[in-house]
Structures are given as structure tokens and as C-alpha cells.
Amino acid sequence: MVFVKKPNEKIRICTDFKDLNKAYPKDDISLLNIDTLVDTITGHKMLSLMDAFYGYNQIKVAFEDQHKTIFITP
């Protein structure tokens, strides 16, 4: 965790994932670029925001690793 002062004098908490990214194996299938996703849906009459949200942002986590993803914040 790194604390960074913003131009408005507030503090932002940042997490540096560079070492984690180096250690973690690369995905065989990467997520779509958001620009590609938006371009693909252009021209359709209907789009469910929930469909796009869940399709883009959710990655299945192994059951034995789910406890590692839980955190609470105010």
C-alpha cells in the first residue's frame, strides 16, 4: 500500500501489483479490450448493462482461493 497526495491535498491509497503481475501466470484467453466490446455492440437495439458488466468484470475464482478475495471497507 502506498499513500499518494492528490493535487487537491487529499490522500489516495494505491496498491502496487507489479510484483504480483510478474509472478502470476498469464491467461491463455485475455479479457476483451473495453473499446472492442463497445464497438462490437454498436448498432444493436438493446443491451443489458448487467450483461456487459458481468461478462467483462467477473472471473471465476477457485473455491479454495475465494477467502483471499474478501475485504471490507466503509
mmCIF file as gemmi writes it, N, C-alpha and C atoms, coordinates in Angstrom:
data_model
loop_
_atom_site.group_PDB
_atom_site.id
_atom_site.type_symbol
_atom_site.label_atom_id
_atom_site.label_alt_id
_atom_site.label_comp_id
_atom_site.label_asym_id
_atom_site.label_entity_id
_atom_site.label_seq_id
_atom_site.pdbx_PDB_ins_code
_atom_site.Cartn_x
_atom_site.Cartn_y
_atom_site.Cartn_z
_atom_site.occupancy
_atom_site.B_iso_or_equiv
_atom_site.pdbx_formal_charge
_atom_site.auth_seq_id
_atom_site.auth_asym_id
_atom_site.pdbx_PDB_model_num
ATOM 1 N N . MET Axp A 1 ? 0.838 -1.166 0 1 0 ? 1 A 1
ATOM 2 C CA . MET Axp A 1 ? 0 0 0 1 0 ? 1 A 1
ATOM 3 C C . MET Axp A 1 ? 0.89 1.239 0 1 0 ? 1 A 1
ATOM 4 N N . VAL Axp A 2 ? 0.513 2.176 -0.844 1 0 ? 2 A 1
ATOM 5 C CA . VAL Axp A 2 ? 1.256 3.426 -0.95 1 0 ? 2 A 1
ATOM 6 C C . VAL Axp A 2 ? 0.259 4.564 -0.831 1 0 ? 2 A 1
ATOM 7 N N . PHE Axp A 3 ? 0.591 5.566 -0.031 1 0 ? 3 A 1
ATOM 8 C CA . PHE Axp A 3 ? -0.25 6.746 0.11 1 0 ? 3 A 1
ATOM 9 C C . PHE Axp A 3 ? 0.286 7.834 -0.803 1 0 ? 3 A 1
ATOM 10 N N . VAL Axp A 4 ? -0.59 8.369 -1.669 1 0 ? 4 A 1
ATOM 11 C CA . VAL Axp A 4 ? -0.195 9.385 -2.639 1 0 ? 4 A 1
ATOM 12 C C . VAL Axp A 4 ? -1.049 10.625 -2.432 1 0 ? 4 A 1
ATOM 13 N N . LYS Axp A 5 ? -0.402 11.785 -2.358 1 0 ? 5 A 1
ATOM 14 C CA . LYS Axp A 5 ? -1.144 13.034 -2.182 1 0 ? 5 A 1
ATOM 15 C C . LYS Axp A 5 ? -1.654 13.496 -3.546 1 0 ? 5 A 1
ATOM 16 N N . LYS Axp A 6 ? -2.958 13.751 -3.628 1 0 ? 6 A 1
ATOM 17 C CA . LYS Axp A 6 ? -3.582 14.236 -4.858 1 0 ? 6 A 1
ATOM 18 C C . LYS Axp A 6 ? -3.43 15.758 -4.938 1 0 ? 6 A 1
ATOM 19 N N . PRO Axp A 7 ? -3.629 16.347 -6.123 1 0 ? 7 A 1
ATOM 20 C CA . PRO Axp A 7 ? -3.5 17.804 -6.27 1 0 ? 7 A 1
ATOM 21 C C . PRO Axp A 7 ? -4.417 18.597 -5.331 1 0 ? 7 A 1
ATOM 22 N N . ASN Axp A 8 ? -5.562 18.02 -4.946 1 0 ? 8 A 1
ATOM 23 C CA . ASN Axp A 8 ? -6.476 18.726 -4.049 1 0 ? 8 A 1
ATOM 24 C C . ASN Axp A 8 ? -6.132 18.482 -2.576 1 0 ? 8 A 1
ATOM 25 N N . GLU Axp A 9 ? -4.934 17.968 -2.307 1 0 ? 9 A 1
ATOM 26 C CA . GLU Axp A 9 ? -4.408 17.727 -0.966 1 0 ? 9 A 1
ATOM 27 C C . GLU Axp A 9 ? -5.003 16.512 -0.257 1 0 ? 9 A 1
ATOM 28 N N . LYS Axp A 10 ? -5.942 15.815 -0.865 1 0 ? 10 A 1
ATOM 29 C CA . LYS Axp A 10 ? -6.467 14.585 -0.277 1 0 ? 10 A 1
ATOM 30 C C . LYS Axp A 10 ? -5.458 13.467 -0.513 1 0 ? 10 A 1
ATOM 31 N N . ILE Axp A 11 ? -5.597 12.41 0.266 1 0 ? 11 A 1
ATOM 32 C CA . ILE Axp A 11 ? -4.685 11.272 0.15 1 0 ? 11 A 1
ATOM 33 C C . ILE Axp A 11 ? -5.392 10.128 -0.579 1 0 ? 11 A 1
ATOM 34 N N . ARG Axp A 12 ? -4.695 9.514 -1.512 1 0 ? 12 A 1
ATOM 35 C CA . ARG Axp A 12 ? -5.209 8.349 -2.232 1 0 ? 12 A 1
ATOM 36 C C . ARG Axp A 12 ? -4.36 7.142 -1.835 1 0 ? 12 A 1
ATOM 37 N N . ILE Axp A 13 ? -5.02 6.015 -1.587 1 0 ? 13 A 1
ATOM 38 C CA . ILE Axp A 13 ? -4.315 4.772 -1.279 1 0 ? 13 A 1
ATOM 39 C C . ILE Axp A 13 ? -4.186 3.982 -2.572 1 0 ? 13 A 1
ATOM 40 N N . CYS Axp A 14 ? -2.962 3.64 -2.913 1 0 ? 14 A 1
ATOM 41 C CA . CYS Axp A 14 ? -2.702 2.876 -4.135 1 0 ? 14 A 1
ATOM 42 C C . CYS Axp A 14 ? -2.032 1.55 -3.762 1 0 ? 14 A 1
ATOM 43 N N . THR Axp A 15 ? -2.306 0.533 -4.557 1 0 ? 15 A 1
ATOM 44 C CA . THR Axp A 15 ? -1.679 -0.767 -4.368 1 0 ? 15 A 1
ATOM 45 C C . THR Axp A 15 ? -0.827 -1.066 -5.578 1 0 ? 15 A 1
ATOM 46 N N . ASP Axp A 16 ? 0.416 -1.424 -5.341 1 0 ? 16 A 1
ATOM 47 C CA . ASP Axp A 16 ? 1.341 -1.738 -6.424 1 0 ? 16 A 1
ATOM 48 C C . ASP Axp A 16 ? 1.306 -3.24 -6.679 1 0 ? 16 A 1
ATOM 49 N N . PHE Axp A 17 ? 0.779 -3.643 -7.832 1 0 ? 17 A 1
ATOM 50 C CA . PHE Axp A 17 ? 0.642 -5.056 -8.175 1 0 ? 17 A 1
ATOM 51 C C . PHE Axp A 17 ? 1.725 -5.538 -9.145 1 0 ? 17 A 1
ATOM 52 N N . LYS Axp A 18 ? 2.776 -4.749 -9.372 1 0 ? 18 A 1
ATOM 53 C CA . LYS Axp A 18 ? 3.777 -5.137 -10.367 1 0 ? 18 A 1
ATOM 54 C C . LYS Axp A 18 ? 4.417 -6.488 -10.053 1 0 ? 18 A 1
ATOM 55 N N . ASP Axp A 19 ? 4.814 -6.71 -8.807 1 0 ? 19 A 1
ATOM 56 C CA . ASP Axp A 19 ? 5.439 -7.992 -8.465 1 0 ? 19 A 1
ATOM 57 C C . ASP Axp A 19 ? 4.449 -9.144 -8.576 1 0 ? 19 A 1
ATOM 58 N N . LEU Axp A 20 ? 3.211 -8.91 -8.156 1 0 ? 20 A 1
ATOM 59 C CA . LEU Axp A 20 ? 2.179 -9.932 -8.281 1 0 ? 20 A 1
ATOM 60 C C . LEU Axp A 20 ? 1.938 -10.274 -9.753 1 0 ? 20 A 1
ATOM 61 N N . ASN Axp A 21 ? 1.869 -9.263 -10.596 1 0 ? 21 A 1
ATOM 62 C CA . ASN Axp A 21 ? 1.656 -9.494 -12.022 1 0 ? 21 A 1
ATOM 63 C C . ASN Axp A 21 ? 2.797 -10.283 -12.643 1 0 ? 21 A 1
ATOM 64 N N . LYS Axp A 22 ? 4.015 -10.045 -12.192 1 0 ? 22 A 1
ATOM 65 C CA . LYS Axp A 22 ? 5.164 -10.795 -12.718 1 0 ? 22 A 1
ATOM 66 C C . LYS Axp A 22 ? 5.108 -12.262 -12.285 1 0 ? 22 A 1
ATOM 67 N N . ALA Axp A 23 ? 4.645 -12.514 -11.054 1 0 ? 23 A 1
ATOM 68 C CA . ALA Axp A 23 ? 4.639 -13.867 -10.505 1 0 ? 23 A 1
ATOM 69 C C . ALA Axp A 23 ? 3.453 -14.692 -10.972 1 0 ? 23 A 1
ATOM 70 N N . TYR Axp A 24 ? 2.354 -14.036 -11.332 1 0 ? 24 A 1
ATOM 71 C CA . TYR Axp A 24 ? 1.126 -14.74 -11.683 1 0 ? 24 A 1
ATOM 72 C C . TYR Axp A 24 ? 1.178 -15.222 -13.122 1 0 ? 24 A 1
ATOM 73 N N . PRO Axp A 25 ? 0.767 -16.463 -13.4 1 0 ? 25 A 1
ATOM 74 C CA . PRO Axp A 25 ? 0.796 -16.963 -14.785 1 0 ? 25 A 1
ATOM 75 C C . PRO Axp A 25 ? -0.169 -16.175 -15.683 1 0 ? 25 A 1
ATOM 76 N N . LYS Axp A 26 ? 0.23 -15.99 -16.922 1 0 ? 26 A 1
ATOM 77 C CA . LYS Axp A 26 ? -0.598 -15.264 -17.883 1 0 ? 26 A 1
ATOM 78 C C . LYS Axp A 26 ? -1.797 -16.118 -18.293 1 0 ? 26 A 1
ATOM 79 N N . ASP Axp A 27 ? -2.928 -15.449 -18.577 1 0 ? 27 A 1
ATOM 80 C CA . ASP Axp A 27 ? -4.13 -16.144 -19.033 1 0 ? 27 A 1
ATOM 81 C C . ASP Axp A 27 ? -3.958 -16.591 -20.479 1 0 ? 27 A 1
ATOM 82 N N . ASP Axp A 28 ? -4.484 -17.778 -20.78 1 0 ? 28 A 1
ATOM 83 C CA . ASP Axp A 28 ? -4.489 -18.235 -22.169 1 0 ? 28 A 1
ATOM 84 C C . ASP Axp A 28 ? -5.442 -17.385 -22.999 1 0 ? 28 A 1
ATOM 85 N N . ILE Axp A 29 ? -6.537 -16.958 -22.383 1 0 ? 29 A 1
ATOM 86 C CA . ILE Axp A 29 ? -7.535 -16.136 -23.073 1 0 ? 29 A 1
ATOM 87 C C . ILE Axp A 29 ? -7.668 -14.841 -22.279 1 0 ? 29 A 1
ATOM 88 N N . SER Axp A 30 ? -7.303 -13.742 -22.89 1 0 ? 30 A 1
ATOM 89 C CA . SER Axp A 30 ? -7.378 -12.478 -22.173 1 0 ? 30 A 1
ATOM 90 C C . SER Axp A 30 ? -8.776 -11.886 -22.284 1 0 ? 30 A 1
ATOM 91 N N . LEU Axp A 31 ? -9.095 -10.951 -21.381 1 0 ? 31 A 1
ATOM 92 C CA . LEU Axp A 31 ? -10.368 -10.25 -21.439 1 0 ? 31 A 1
ATOM 93 C C . LEU Axp A 31 ? -10.389 -9.322 -22.643 1 0 ? 31 A 1
ATOM 94 N N . LEU Axp A 32 ? -11.57 -9.076 -23.158 1 0 ? 32 A 1
ATOM 95 C CA . LEU Axp A 32 ? -11.702 -8.157 -24.27 1 0 ? 32 A 1
ATOM 96 C C . LEU Axp A 32 ? -11.303 -6.749 -23.868 1 0 ? 32 A 1
ATOM 97 N N . ASN Axp A 33 ? -10.713 -6.042 -24.785 1 0 ? 33 A 1
ATOM 98 C CA . ASN Axp A 33 ? -10.457 -4.623 -24.583 1 0 ? 33 A 1
ATOM 99 C C . ASN Axp A 33 ? -11.817 -3.937 -24.543 1 0 ? 33 A 1
ATOM 100 N N . ILE Axp A 34 ? -12.028 -3.028 -23.6 1 0 ? 34 A 1
ATOM 101 C CA . ILE Axp A 34 ? -13.339 -2.392 -23.452 1 0 ? 34 A 1
ATOM 102 C C . ILE Axp A 34 ? -13.744 -1.657 -24.734 1 0 ? 34 A 1
ATOM 103 N N . ASP Axp A 35 ? -12.786 -1.079 -25.467 1 0 ? 35 A 1
ATOM 104 C CA . ASP Axp A 35 ? -13.113 -0.412 -26.733 1 0 ? 35 A 1
ATOM 105 C C . ASP Axp A 35 ? -13.673 -1.409 -27.749 1 0 ? 35 A 1
ATOM 106 N N . THR Axp A 36 ? -13.098 -2.596 -27.801 1 0 ? 36 A 1
ATOM 107 C CA . THR Axp A 36 ? -13.582 -3.638 -28.708 1 0 ? 36 A 1
ATOM 108 C C . THR Axp A 36 ? -14.989 -4.069 -28.309 1 0 ? 36 A 1
ATOM 109 N N . LEU Axp A 37 ? -15.216 -4.212 -27.009 1 0 ? 37 A 1
ATOM 110 C CA . LEU Axp A 37 ? -16.54 -4.601 -26.521 1 0 ? 37 A 1
ATOM 111 C C . LEU Axp A 37 ? -17.59 -3.567 -26.926 1 0 ? 37 A 1
ATOM 112 N N . VAL Axp A 38 ? -17.289 -2.289 -26.729 1 0 ? 38 A 1
ATOM 113 C CA . VAL Axp A 38 ? -18.237 -1.225 -27.083 1 0 ? 38 A 1
ATOM 114 C C . VAL Axp A 38 ? -18.464 -1.194 -28.593 1 0 ? 38 A 1
ATOM 115 N N . ASP Axp A 39 ? -17.395 -1.308 -29.369 1 0 ? 39 A 1
ATOM 116 C CA . ASP Axp A 39 ? -17.536 -1.296 -30.832 1 0 ? 39 A 1
ATOM 117 C C . ASP Axp A 39 ? -18.386 -2.47 -31.318 1 0 ? 39 A 1
ATOM 118 N N . THR Axp A 40 ? -18.261 -3.617 -30.672 1 0 ? 40 A 1
ATOM 119 C CA . THR Axp A 40 ? -18.998 -4.812 -31.069 1 0 ? 40 A 1
ATOM 120 C C . THR Axp A 40 ? -20.498 -4.649 -30.87 1 0 ? 40 A 1
ATOM 121 N N . ILE Axp A 41 ? -20.915 -3.93 -29.83 1 0 ? 41 A 1
ATOM 122 C CA . ILE Axp A 41 ? -22.348 -3.8 -29.544 1 0 ? 41 A 1
ATOM 123 C C . ILE Axp A 41 ? -22.994 -2.624 -30.265 1 0 ? 41 A 1
ATOM 124 N N . THR Axp A 42 ? -22.216 -1.802 -30.93 1 0 ? 42 A 1
ATOM 125 C CA . THR Axp A 42 ? -22.76 -0.64 -31.623 1 0 ? 42 A 1
ATOM 126 C C . THR Axp A 42 ? -23.753 -1.088 -32.696 1 0 ? 42 A 1
ATOM 127 N N . GLY Axp A 43 ? -24.912 -0.437 -32.734 1 0 ? 43 A 1
ATOM 128 C CA . GLY Axp A 43 ? -25.914 -0.739 -33.743 1 0 ? 43 A 1
ATOM 129 C C . GLY Axp A 43 ? -26.995 -1.699 -33.28 1 0 ? 43 A 1
ATOM 130 N N . HIS Axp A 44 ? -26.811 -2.354 -32.165 1 0 ? 44 A 1
ATOM 131 C CA . HIS Axp A 44 ? -27.841 -3.252 -31.655 1 0 ? 44 A 1
ATOM 132 C C . HIS Axp A 44 ? -28.954 -2.448 -30.995 1 0 ? 44 A 1
ATOM 133 N N . LYS Axp A 45 ? -30.176 -2.959 -31.051 1 0 ? 45 A 1
ATOM 134 C CA . LYS Axp A 45 ? -31.321 -2.245 -30.493 1 0 ? 45 A 1
ATOM 135 C C . LYS Axp A 45 ? -31.327 -2.257 -28.976 1 0 ? 45 A 1
ATOM 136 N N . MET Axp A 46 ? -30.86 -3.346 -28.362 1 0 ? 46 A 1
ATOM 137 C CA . MET Axp A 46 ? -30.893 -3.459 -26.905 1 0 ? 46 A 1
ATOM 138 C C . MET Axp A 46 ? -29.568 -3.988 -26.383 1 0 ? 46 A 1
ATOM 139 N N . LEU Axp A 47 ? -29.237 -3.524 -25.198 1 0 ? 47 A 1
ATOM 140 C CA . LEU Axp A 47 ? -28.068 -4.03 -24.486 1 0 ? 47 A 1
ATOM 141 C C . LEU Axp A 47 ? -28.382 -3.975 -23.007 1 0 ? 47 A 1
ATOM 142 N N . SER Axp A 48 ? -28.165 -5.061 -22.327 1 0 ? 48 A 1
ATOM 143 C CA . SER Axp A 48 ? -28.327 -5.066 -20.883 1 0 ? 48 A 1
ATOM 144 C C . SER Axp A 48 ? -26.985 -4.693 -20.273 1 0 ? 48 A 1
ATOM 145 N N . LEU Axp A 49 ? -26.963 -3.61 -19.519 1 0 ? 49 A 1
ATOM 146 C CA . LEU Axp A 49 ? -25.721 -3.187 -18.87 1 0 ? 49 A 1
ATOM 147 C C . LEU Axp A 49 ? -25.202 -4.279 -17.954 1 0 ? 49 A 1
ATOM 148 N N . MET Axp A 50 ? -26.115 -4.988 -17.298 1 0 ? 50 A 1
ATOM 149 C CA . MET Axp A 50 ? -25.697 -6.052 -16.407 1 0 ? 50 A 1
ATOM 150 C C . MET Axp A 50 ? -24.97 -7.151 -17.19 1 0 ? 50 A 1
ATOM 151 N N . ASP Axp A 51 ? -25.448 -7.485 -18.387 1 0 ? 51 A 1
ATOM 152 C CA . ASP Axp A 51 ? -24.775 -8.495 -19.203 1 0 ? 51 A 1
ATOM 153 C C . ASP Axp A 51 ? -23.357 -8.072 -19.52 1 0 ? 51 A 1
ATOM 154 N N . ALA Axp A 52 ? -23.168 -6.83 -19.941 1 0 ? 52 A 1
ATOM 155 C CA . ALA Axp A 52 ? -21.834 -6.345 -20.285 1 0 ? 52 A 1
ATOM 156 C C . ALA Axp A 52 ? -20.959 -6.291 -19.042 1 0 ? 52 A 1
ATOM 157 N N . PHE Axp A 53 ? -21.528 -5.86 -17.921 1 0 ? 53 A 1
ATOM 158 C CA . PHE Axp A 53 ? -20.755 -5.754 -16.684 1 0 ? 53 A 1
ATOM 159 C C . PHE Axp A 53 ? -20.26 -7.123 -16.232 1 0 ? 53 A 1
ATOM 160 N N . TYR Axp A 54 ? -21.176 -8.075 -16.125 1 0 ? 54 A 1
ATOM 161 C CA . TYR Axp A 54 ? -20.778 -9.382 -15.623 1 0 ? 54 A 1
ATOM 162 C C . TYR Axp A 54 ? -19.865 -10.116 -16.605 1 0 ? 54 A 1
ATOM 163 N N . GLY Axp A 55 ? -20.098 -9.95 -17.88 1 0 ? 55 A 1
ATOM 164 C CA . GLY Axp A 55 ? -19.253 -10.619 -18.862 1 0 ? 55 A 1
ATOM 165 C C . GLY Axp A 55 ? -17.84 -10.09 -18.875 1 0 ? 55 A 1
ATOM 166 N N . TYR Axp A 56 ? -17.674 -8.816 -18.586 1 0 ? 56 A 1
ATOM 167 C CA . TYR Axp A 56 ? -16.351 -8.201 -18.668 1 0 ? 56 A 1
ATOM 168 C C . TYR Axp A 56 ? -15.588 -8.272 -17.356 1 0 ? 56 A 1
ATOM 169 N N . ASN Axp A 57 ? -16.267 -8.103 -16.234 1 0 ? 57 A 1
ATOM 170 C CA . ASN Axp A 57 ? -15.576 -7.923 -14.968 1 0 ? 57 A 1
ATOM 171 C C . ASN Axp A 57 ? -15.474 -9.146 -14.08 1 0 ? 57 A 1
ATOM 172 N N . GLN Axp A 58 ? -16.212 -10.196 -14.345 1 0 ? 58 A 1
ATOM 173 C CA . GLN Axp A 58 ? -16.175 -11.321 -13.421 1 0 ? 58 A 1
ATOM 174 C C . GLN Axp A 58 ? -15.317 -12.462 -13.955 1 0 ? 58 A 1
ATOM 175 N N . ILE Axp A 59 ? -14.454 -12.912 -13.087 1 0 ? 59 A 1
ATOM 176 C CA . ILE Axp A 59 ? -13.572 -14.037 -13.395 1 0 ? 59 A 1
ATOM 177 C C . ILE Axp A 59 ? -13.799 -15.079 -12.308 1 0 ? 59 A 1
ATOM 178 N N . LYS Axp A 60 ? -14.054 -16.309 -12.697 1 0 ? 60 A 1
ATOM 179 C CA . LYS Axp A 60 ? -14.31 -17.362 -11.714 1 0 ? 60 A 1
ATOM 180 C C . LYS Axp A 60 ? -13.027 -17.635 -10.913 1 0 ? 60 A 1
ATOM 181 N N . VAL Axp A 61 ? -13.186 -17.69 -9.591 1 0 ? 61 A 1
ATOM 182 C CA . VAL Axp A 61 ? -12.073 -17.948 -8.681 1 0 ? 61 A 1
ATOM 183 C C . VAL Axp A 61 ? -12.28 -19.333 -8.082 1 0 ? 61 A 1
ATOM 184 N N . ALA Axp A 62 ? -11.215 -20.102 -8.013 1 0 ? 62 A 1
ATOM 185 C CA . ALA Axp A 62 ? -11.299 -21.443 -7.424 1 0 ? 62 A 1
ATOM 186 C C . ALA Axp A 62 ? -11.849 -21.354 -6.005 1 0 ? 62 A 1
ATOM 187 N N . PHE Axp A 63 ? -12.684 -22.309 -5.628 1 0 ? 63 A 1
ATOM 188 C CA . PHE Axp A 63 ? -13.333 -22.292 -4.318 1 0 ? 63 A 1
ATOM 189 C C . PHE Axp A 63 ? -12.318 -22.142 -3.193 1 0 ? 63 A 1
ATOM 190 N N . GLU Axp A 64 ? -11.213 -22.864 -3.273 1 0 ? 64 A 1
ATOM 191 C CA . GLU Axp A 64 ? -10.225 -22.833 -2.191 1 0 ? 64 A 1
ATOM 192 C C . GLU Axp A 64 ? -9.492 -21.492 -2.09 1 0 ? 64 A 1
ATOM 193 N N . ASP Axp A 65 ? -9.628 -20.628 -3.109 1 0 ? 65 A 1
ATOM 194 C CA . ASP Axp A 65 ? -8.98 -19.312 -3.088 1 0 ? 65 A 1
ATOM 195 C C . ASP Axp A 65 ? -9.954 -18.166 -2.823 1 0 ? 65 A 1
ATOM 196 N N . GLN Axp A 66 ? -11.236 -18.448 -2.706 1 0 ? 66 A 1
ATOM 197 C CA . GLN Axp A 66 ? -12.229 -17.38 -2.553 1 0 ? 66 A 1
ATOM 198 C C . GLN Axp A 66 ? -12.024 -16.563 -1.285 1 0 ? 66 A 1
ATOM 199 N N . HIS Axp A 67 ? -11.557 -17.169 -0.217 1 0 ? 67 A 1
ATOM 200 C CA . HIS Axp A 67 ? -11.345 -16.416 1.027 1 0 ? 67 A 1
ATOM 201 C C . HIS Axp A 67 ? -10.275 -15.335 0.857 1 0 ? 67 A 1
ATOM 202 N N . LYS Axp A 68 ? -9.415 -15.462 -0.126 1 0 ? 68 A 1
ATOM 203 C CA . LYS Axp A 68 ? -8.363 -14.473 -0.371 1 0 ? 68 A 1
ATOM 204 C C . LYS Axp A 68 ? -8.886 -13.214 -1.051 1 0 ? 68 A 1
ATOM 205 N N . THR Axp A 69 ? -10.108 -13.254 -1.568 1 0 ? 69 A 1
ATOM 206 C CA . THR Axp A 69 ? -10.635 -12.124 -2.319 1 0 ? 69 A 1
ATOM 207 C C . THR Axp A 69 ? -11.575 -11.252 -1.504 1 0 ? 69 A 1
ATOM 208 N N . ILE Axp A 70 ? -11.803 -11.568 -0.258 1 0 ? 70 A 1
ATOM 209 C CA . ILE Axp A 70 ? -12.788 -10.868 0.554 1 0 ? 70 A 1
ATOM 210 C C . ILE Axp A 70 ? -12.126 -9.737 1.326 1 0 ? 70 A 1
ATOM 211 N N . PHE Axp A 71 ? -12.754 -8.556 1.265 1 0 ? 71 A 1
ATOM 212 C CA . PHE Axp A 71 ? -12.319 -7.446 2.099 1 0 ? 71 A 1
ATOM 213 C C . PHE Axp A 71 ? -13.513 -6.575 2.422 1 0 ? 71 A 1
ATOM 214 N N . ILE Axp A 72 ? -13.399 -5.785 3.471 1 0 ? 72 A 1
ATOM 215 C CA . ILE Axp A 72 ? -14.483 -4.909 3.909 1 0 ? 72 A 1
ATOM 216 C C . ILE Axp A 72 ? -13.942 -3.499 3.967 1 0 ? 72 A 1
ATOM 217 N N . THR Axp A 73 ? -14.747 -2.561 3.498 1 0 ? 73 A 1
ATOM 218 C CA . THR Axp A 73 ? -14.351 -1.151 3.543 1 0 ? 73 A 1
ATOM 219 C C . THR Axp A 73 ? -15.571 -0.312 3.88 1 0 ? 73 A 1
ATOM 220 N N . PRO Axp A 74 ? -15.383 0.828 4.539 1 0 ? 74 A 1
ATOM 221 C CA . PRO Axp A 74 ? -16.553 1.663 4.865 1 0 ? 74 A 1
ATOM 222 C C . PRO Axp A 74 ? -17.192 2.248 3.613 1 0 ? 74 A 1
